[in-house]
Amino acid sequence: MTDWHTPRTVEDLAARGAHWRKSSYSDGAGNNCVEVAHFPAEIGIRDSKNKTGPALVVNAATWSSFVRFACQGR
C-alpha cells in the first residue's frame, strides 16, 4: 500500500493497466475535470486537461474518506 498520497507518472499507471474514468460531475466543457483509475488497493487521480501530467495515488481508505466528505457538500 502507498503512503496517503504518492505522486506517480501517468506512464507508471498505464503500465499497471490504468483505465481512467471522468467524474460524472465534470462540467462537459472540458473544464474542472478529474479522472480516476481504480486499482485493487489504490486509486489514481489526475487532471483530465493534463493527461500526460502527474497523477496522485491514494490508498482506498483515503479515497473513501474523501468521497464521503465531498458528498456532504462541504
Secondary structure as UniProt FT lines:
FT   STRAND          6..9
FT   HELIX           10..15
FT   TURN            16..17
FT   STRAND          21..22
FT   TURN            24..25
FT   STRAND          34..38
FT   STRAND          42..47
FT   TURN            48..49
FT   TURN            51..52
FT   STRAND          54..59
FT   HELIX           60..71
FT   TURN            72..73
//
